[in-house]
Amino acid sequence: MRNKIHVKKDDMVMINSGKYKGEKGKVLTVFTKENRVIVEGINMVTKHMKPSQKVQQGGIIKQEGKIHASNVNLFCTKCNKGVRTGSKILADGSKVRVCKKCGETFNK
């Protein structure tokens, strides 16, 4: 069963707990089954890669690791911080996410 996650790919998020608390980044991938996300530049892990056709040069590679979706909040540019979101139906019938603090709508 897939979980509904409050962030989507390409959203700007702020980390609200853990080692990277207070940092911002863009969501690269969402894993709904695991309830985890990969955020650009956050939770960098080292991976030992063997040379293959896909990776010509082997060695130690740094890449982003997964973090739990509950540790990120959508970043509101008006409030300048990570905020909780609600949903609102516009006059044209489309559903958008809105900031709970200031009412700012998020794209997508």
VEXDREN-2710 file (C-alpha; in Angstrom, 1 decimal):
% VEXDREN-2710
k/r/px/py/pz
1/MET/0.0/0.0/0.0
2/ARG/1.4/3.4/-1.0
3/ASN/1.5/6.3/1.5
4/LYS/0.4/9.8/0.7
5/ILE/3.4/12.1/1.1
6/HIS/3.0/15.9/1.6
7/VAL/5.9/16.8/-0.7
8/LYS/6.4/16.2/-4.4
9/LYS/9.4/16.0/-6.7
10/ASP/11.0/19.4/-7.4
11/ASP/9.5/21.0/-4.2
12/MET/11.8/23.2/-2.1
13/VAL/11.9/21.8/1.4
14/MET/13.4/22.7/4.8
15/ILE/14.8/19.9/7.1
16/ASN/13.1/20.2/10.5
17/SER/15.0/17.6/12.5
18/GLY/18.2/15.6/12.6
19/LYS/21.8/16.4/11.6
20/TYR/20.7/18.7/8.7
21/LYS/18.1/20.7/10.6
22/GLY/17.5/24.2/9.1
23/GLU/19.0/23.4/5.7
24/LYS/17.0/23.8/2.4
25/GLY/17.1/21.7/-0.7
26/LYS/15.1/20.5/-3.7
27/VAL/13.4/17.1/-3.6
28/LEU/14.9/14.9/-6.2
29/THR/13.0/11.6/-5.7
30/VAL/10.0/10.5/-3.6
31/PHE/9.7/6.9/-2.4
32/THR/6.0/6.5/-1.4
33/LYS/6.3/2.8/-0.3
34/GLU/9.2/3.6/2.1
35/ASN/7.8/7.1/3.1
36/ARG/11.2/8.6/2.3
37/VAL/12.6/11.3/0.1
38/ILE/16.0/12.3/-1.4
39/VAL/16.8/16.0/-1.0
40/GLU/19.6/17.7/-3.1
41/GLY/22.8/18.2/-1.1
42/ILE/21.4/16.6/2.1
43/ASN/22.5/13.4/3.8
44/MET/25.5/12.8/1.6
45/VAL/26.7/9.2/1.9
46/THR/29.8/7.4/0.4
47/LYS/29.3/4.5/-1.9
48/HIS/32.0/2.2/-3.1
49/MET/31.4/1.5/-6.8
50/LYS/33.0/-1.2/-8.9
51/PRO/33.8/-0.3/-12.5
52/SER/31.1/-1.4/-14.9
53/GLN/29.6/-0.3/-18.2
54/LYS/27.3/2.1/-16.5
55/VAL/30.1/3.6/-14.3
56/GLN/33.3/3.5/-16.2
57/GLN/35.4/4.9/-13.4
58/GLY/35.0/3.0/-10.1
59/GLY/35.9/4.2/-6.7
60/ILE/34.3/6.0/-3.8
61/ILE/31.3/8.1/-4.9
62/LYS/29.4/10.6/-2.7
63/GLN/25.6/10.7/-3.3
64/GLU/22.5/11.8/-1.5
65/GLY/20.9/9.3/0.9
66/LYS/17.2/8.9/1.7
67/ILE/15.6/10.7/4.7
68/HIS/12.2/10.2/6.2
69/ALA/9.4/12.3/4.8
70/SER/8.4/13.4/8.3
71/ASN/11.7/15.2/8.7
72/VAL/11.0/17.7/5.9
73/ASN/8.5/20.6/5.6
74/LEU/7.6/22.5/2.4
75/PHE/9.5/25.8/2.3
76/CYS/7.4/29.0/2.1
77/THR/9.2/31.9/0.5
78/LYS/6.9/34.4/2.1
79/CYS/7.3/33.1/5.6
80/ASN/11.0/32.2/4.9
81/LYS/10.7/28.9/6.8
82/GLY/9.4/25.3/6.5
83/VAL/5.6/25.2/7.0
84/ARG/2.7/22.8/7.3
85/THR/0.4/22.8/4.3
86/GLY/-3.3/22.6/3.7
87/SER/-5.3/22.3/0.5
88/LYS/-7.7/24.7/-1.2
89/ILE/-9.9/24.4/-4.2
90/LEU/-9.7/27.4/-6.6
91/ALA/-12.6/28.9/-8.6
92/ASP/-11.5/27.0/-11.7
93/GLY/-11.8/23.7/-9.8
94/SER/-8.1/23.0/-9.4
95/LYS/-6.8/21.8/-6.1
96/VAL/-3.6/23.6/-4.7
97/ARG/-1.5/23.4/-1.6
98/VAL/-1.5/26.5/0.7
99/CYS/0.7/27.6/3.6
100/LYS/-1.1/27.2/6.9
101/LYS/0.6/30.4/8.3
102/CYS/0.2/33.0/5.5
103/GLY/-2.1/31.4/2.9
104/GLU/0.5/31.5/0.1
105/THR/-0.2/29.0/-2.7
106/PHE/2.5/26.6/-3.8
107/ASN/3.1/25.8/-7.5
108/LYS/2.0/22.5/-9.0
END
